[in-house]
């Protein structure tokens, strides 16, 4: 595996650490942190700042019975947790988004497949499967797109992206990612607005596929 | 870059200066000098309490943690928009998580305050979105690894410098940070944080943590 060269920008990382990043983007960031020690260290440094701020906030006193209530609760068994762990190429945050199941791909045409993992007002999250050497239709988007490579690679006007690399594309980027020849490329992508395709046909198909 | 032997930066105070208090006027400002007294670089008291909870299920230490963080967490949650009663409920949840998950606390990588901040932030996201926030793959330390005192010391030292730099911020700058960490700061304003004069310290913490990861990786894959 080659070294990761495309990382999470500062503002997105800070937004993630402080809980201000929409869910779809936070999943991409958490998946990248699973693969990138440098960004995980950045995130933990930002959390140190959160701790320092918590330490110096002016305290608000707790109600009189709070301590006894907590002590009593210590006797209770911890709530059962069934953590979903990483599996194959999918880090834990992706497996969580998949509910622990393998992806259920839907064909988009041209051999390209996707699975939408979540979609709400704030953004949508999907897995994309692009056959080796195949291009995703040229598109731009109304807002931010964050794409993490989980397998293979893709290249576009912004460079080459291998496993662990994340591409941050604003609405100014009008790009056409092409999967590397070494094998199918699987990516995790978050967008905060529907993608806009340039070619007429894909645009008509867009509501159908929610790509 | 960080010197390799980080402990060499720690200058032990001469005996006659032992009475100098934390933050007292007689101390040089560490951010420029990088000089800290020994006790400032050792783990914070809450970190020691949390280690006691982790290692011996020490209830007295847990109650100390509650006394320290309970009212601060409550203040933070109220800033984040919760009412008094729900803030207390969330504090209970957070402190119970601290108790049950203490085994995951790693003083090489975090101080108690940062670890507890993260638990509280996750709980707040969980409640707001009705789904738990994504968390990266857990990092496991190699079985039977001994505590790395210089790493813990180095982290404590940087944390002290970070707290000192925080004190030196203007009220407006501190407000942006508190809004981001405790409330909801619109994404468009998050970038204001990047310009604050804490970057150097944050990078040093980051470098220290990265080095730790490399060391751990070497241990895991001899």
Interface residues (C-beta under 8 A of the other chain):
Chain A: X10 X11 X14 X15 X17 X18 X19 X20 X21 X23 X26 X27 X29 X30 X31 X33 X34 X37 X38 X40 X41 X42 X44 X45 X46 X47 X48 X49 X50 X51 X52 X53 X54 X55 X56 X57 X58 X59 X60 X61 X62 X63 X66 X67 X69 X70 X71 X73 X74 X78 X79 X85 X86 X91 X92 X93 X96 X97
Chain B: X46 X59 X62 X63 X66 X67 X69 X70 X71 X72 X73 X74 X75 X76 X78 X79 X87 X88 X91 X92 X95 X96 X99 X100 X109 X110 X111 X112 X113 X114 X115 X116 X117 X118 X120 X121 X122 X124 X125 X129 X131 X132 X133 X134 X135 X136 X137 X138 X139 X158 X159 X162 X163 X166 X177 X178 X180 X181 X182 X184 X185 X186 X187 X190 X191 X193 X194 X198 X202 X203 X205 X206 X207 X208 X209 X210 X213 X214
